[in-house]
């Protein structure tokens, strides 16, 4: 296995130096910031990630103010009072993506967020308290208990709210396989994800860097994403 210093040095060379690479690193929220973020923002970022899956990210981004308006600012309490007929009406509402499965996912996630918030004293506290060295455990929990929060949707949701997390994007997987990690080209099995988690845990101990930064640096060290 390559030491992470070598990987970071290669990423810096490809991106125009240490300062240029640093500017590309995602923001990581503190536990305090995660706890203080409202339940409505967690529900909103879940919904954005779900709607962008298999769809144009730019279209969703451009429509997002309309999403906020249509879905009552993603206030879980207000949304929980909507009748089945009101939820169904969103399938004819041009302010949102009129896909019943994605609308139903929001409806289900309203109650998921409320339930976890009641148990933990806020959904943000639930997210903040989950150990970063068990990200795959959090991913499994979101998939099991949330709606349409598997795979990339869960990962981009976590990244958007600022939870420290790695994303096994294509270039990251290429890098991991190049240093000898025995995983599939599209690693989705628990076996592969466990190996990826272990490698990121090792890099985190080695460098002290957040998992989000390790992930972005790894992605910048290989592939076609030169400066």
C-alpha positions as CSV (number, residue, x, y, z in Angstrom):
1,X,0.0,0.0,0.0
2,X,1.3,3.5,-0.8
3,X,1.7,6.0,1.9
4,X,-0.8,8.9,1.6
5,X,2.0,11.4,1.3
6,X,2.8,10.1,-2.1
7,X,-0.8,10.2,-3.2
8,X,-1.2,13.8,-1.9
9,X,2.0,14.9,-3.6
10,X,0.8,13.5,-6.9
11,X,-2.6,15.3,-6.5
12,X,-0.8,18.6,-5.8
13,X,1.3,18.2,-8.9
14,X,-1.8,17.5,-11.0
15,X,-3.8,20.4,-9.6
16,X,-1.2,23.2,-9.6
17,X,0.3,23.0,-6.1
18,X,-0.7,22.6,-2.5
19,X,-2.7,25.8,-2.3
20,X,-4.7,25.0,-5.4
21,X,-5.5,21.5,-4.1
22,X,-6.5,22.9,-0.8
23,X,-9.0,25.2,-2.5
24,X,-10.8,22.1,-3.9
25,X,-11.3,20.4,-0.6
26,X,-14.9,20.1,0.7
27,X,-16.0,21.9,3.8
28,X,-16.4,19.6,6.9
29,X,-18.9,20.7,9.6
30,X,-18.0,20.4,13.3
31,X,-20.2,18.3,15.5
32,X,-21.6,21.5,16.9
33,X,-22.6,22.7,13.4
34,X,-24.2,19.4,12.6
35,X,-26.2,19.4,15.8
36,X,-27.3,23.0,15.2
37,X,-28.5,22.4,11.7
38,X,-32.2,22.2,11.6
39,X,-34.2,19.0,10.8
40,X,-35.7,20.9,7.8
41,X,-32.2,21.2,6.3
42,X,-31.5,17.6,6.7
43,X,-34.8,16.7,5.0
44,X,-34.1,19.2,2.3
45,X,-30.6,17.8,1.5
46,X,-32.0,14.2,1.5
47,X,-34.6,15.3,-1.1
48,X,-32.1,17.2,-3.2
49,X,-29.8,14.1,-3.3
50,X,-32.7,11.8,-4.2
51,X,-34.0,14.0,-6.9
52,X,-30.6,14.5,-8.5
53,X,-30.0,10.7,-8.7
54,X,-30.4,9.8,-12.4
55,X,-31.4,13.3,-13.3
56,X,-29.6,16.5,-14.3
57,X,-28.1,18.1,-11.3
58,X,-28.2,21.5,-12.9
59,X,-32.0,21.3,-13.5
60,X,-32.6,20.4,-9.9
61,X,-30.3,23.2,-8.7
62,X,-32.2,25.7,-10.9
63,X,-35.6,24.5,-9.6
64,X,-34.5,24.3,-6.0
65,X,-36.2,27.6,-4.8
66,X,-39.4,26.2,-6.2
67,X,-38.9,22.9,-4.4
68,X,-38.4,24.9,-1.1
69,X,-41.7,26.8,-1.8
70,X,-43.8,23.8,-2.8
71,X,-42.6,21.6,0.1
72,X,-43.1,24.3,2.8
73,X,-39.5,24.9,3.4
74,X,-39.1,21.2,4.2
75,X,-40.5,21.7,7.7
76,X,-41.2,18.1,8.9
77,X,-44.0,19.2,11.2
78,X,-45.9,21.1,8.5
79,X,-45.3,18.3,5.9
80,X,-46.5,15.6,8.4
81,X,-50.0,17.3,8.4
82,X,-50.5,17.0,4.6
83,X,-53.3,14.6,3.5
84,X,-52.7,11.8,1.0
85,X,-54.5,13.9,-1.6
86,X,-52.2,16.8,-1.0
87,X,-49.1,14.6,-1.4
88,X,-50.6,13.1,-4.6
89,X,-51.2,16.6,-5.9
90,X,-47.4,17.2,-6.1
91,X,-47.4,14.9,-9.2
92,X,-49.1,17.7,-11.1
93,X,-47.1,20.5,-9.5
94,X,-44.6,22.1,-12.0
95,X,-42.5,23.5,-9.2
96,X,-41.1,20.0,-8.4
97,X,-40.0,16.9,-10.3
98,X,-43.4,15.2,-10.8
99,X,-42.1,11.7,-10.1
100,X,-44.3,9.9,-7.6
101,X,-41.5,7.6,-6.3
102,X,-39.4,10.6,-5.4
103,X,-42.3,12.5,-3.9
104,X,-43.2,9.4,-1.8
105,X,-39.6,9.2,-0.6
106,X,-40.0,12.7,0.8
107,X,-43.2,11.7,2.5
108,X,-41.6,8.7,4.1
109,X,-38.4,10.6,5.0
110,X,-40.5,13.2,6.9
111,X,-41.4,10.5,9.4
112,X,-37.9,9.0,9.4
113,X,-36.4,12.4,10.3
114,X,-39.0,13.0,13.0
115,X,-38.5,9.6,14.5
116,X,-34.7,9.9,14.7
117,X,-35.0,13.5,15.9
118,X,-37.2,12.4,18.8
119,X,-34.9,9.6,19.8
120,X,-31.7,11.6,19.6
121,X,-32.8,15.1,20.5
122,X,-32.5,16.4,16.9
123,X,-31.6,14.7,13.6
124,X,-28.3,16.6,13.6
125,X,-27.3,15.0,16.9
126,X,-28.0,11.6,15.4
127,X,-25.7,12.4,12.5
128,X,-23.0,14.0,14.6
129,X,-22.8,11.1,17.1
130,X,-22.3,8.4,14.4
131,X,-18.5,7.6,14.4
132,X,-16.7,8.6,11.2
133,X,-14.7,5.4,11.2
134,X,-18.0,3.5,10.7
135,X,-19.4,5.4,7.8
136,X,-20.6,2.2,6.1
137,X,-22.6,1.5,9.2
138,X,-24.3,4.9,8.8
139,X,-24.9,4.2,5.1
140,X,-26.5,0.9,5.9
141,X,-28.7,2.5,8.5
142,X,-29.9,5.3,6.2
143,X,-30.7,2.7,3.5
144,X,-32.6,0.5,5.8
145,X,-34.6,3.2,7.7
146,X,-34.8,6.0,5.2
147,X,-36.4,6.0,1.8
148,X,-34.3,5.9,-1.4
149,X,-31.2,6.7,0.7
150,X,-29.0,3.9,-0.6
151,X,-25.7,4.3,-2.5
152,X,-24.7,7.6,-3.9
153,X,-27.9,9.4,-2.7
154,X,-26.8,8.7,0.9
155,X,-23.2,9.7,0.3
156,X,-24.1,13.1,-1.4
157,X,-26.6,13.8,1.4
158,X,-23.9,13.3,4.0
159,X,-21.4,15.4,2.1
160,X,-24.0,18.2,1.6
161,X,-24.8,18.5,5.3
162,X,-21.1,18.6,6.1
163,X,-20.7,15.1,7.7
164,X,-17.1,14.0,7.3
165,X,-17.3,11.1,4.8
166,X,-15.5,9.5,1.9
167,X,-17.1,9.1,-1.5
168,X,-16.0,6.0,-3.5
169,X,-16.3,7.8,-6.8
170,X,-14.7,6.3,-10.0
171,X,-11.3,7.9,-9.6
172,X,-11.1,7.0,-5.9
173,X,-11.8,3.4,-6.8
174,X,-9.2,3.5,-9.5
175,X,-6.7,4.7,-6.9
176,X,-7.6,2.1,-4.3
177,X,-7.4,-0.7,-6.8
178,X,-4.0,0.7,-8.1
179,X,-2.5,0.4,-4.6
180,X,-3.6,-3.2,-4.2
181,X,-7.0,-3.1,-2.6
182,X,-9.0,-6.1,-3.8
183,X,-12.3,-4.5,-4.6
184,X,-14.7,-4.5,-7.6
185,X,-14.7,-1.7,-10.1
186,X,-18.1,-0.8,-8.8
187,X,-17.8,-1.6,-5.1
188,X,-21.2,-1.9,-3.6
189,X,-21.0,-5.1,-1.6
190,X,-20.5,-5.0,2.2
191,X,-17.2,-6.8,1.7
192,X,-15.8,-4.2,-0.6
193,X,-17.1,-1.3,1.4
194,X,-15.6,-2.7,4.6
195,X,-12.2,-2.8,2.8
196,X,-12.6,0.8,1.6
197,X,-13.6,1.9,5.2
198,X,-10.5,0.2,6.6
199,X,-8.2,1.9,4.1
200,X,-9.7,5.3,4.8
201,X,-9.4,4.6,8.6
202,X,-5.7,3.8,8.1
203,X,-5.1,7.0,6.0
204,X,-6.9,9.0,8.7
205,X,-4.7,7.7,11.4
206,X,-1.6,8.2,9.3
207,X,-2.4,11.8,8.3
208,X,-5.0,13.2,10.7
209,X,-6.9,14.5,7.7
210,X,-10.7,14.4,7.5
211,X,-12.2,11.6,5.5
212,X,-13.8,14.1,3.1
213,X,-10.4,15.6,2.3
214,X,-8.7,12.2,2.0
215,X,-11.4,11.2,-0.5
216,X,-11.1,14.4,-2.6
217,X,-7.3,14.2,-2.6
218,X,-7.4,10.5,-3.7
219,X,-9.8,11.4,-6.5
220,X,-7.4,14.2,-7.7
221,X,-4.4,12.0,-7.8
222,X,-5.5,9.8,-10.8
223,X,-7.7,9.9,-13.9
224,X,-8.4,12.7,-16.4
225,X,-9.0,15.5,-13.8
226,X,-5.8,17.5,-14.4
227,X,-5.7,21.2,-13.8
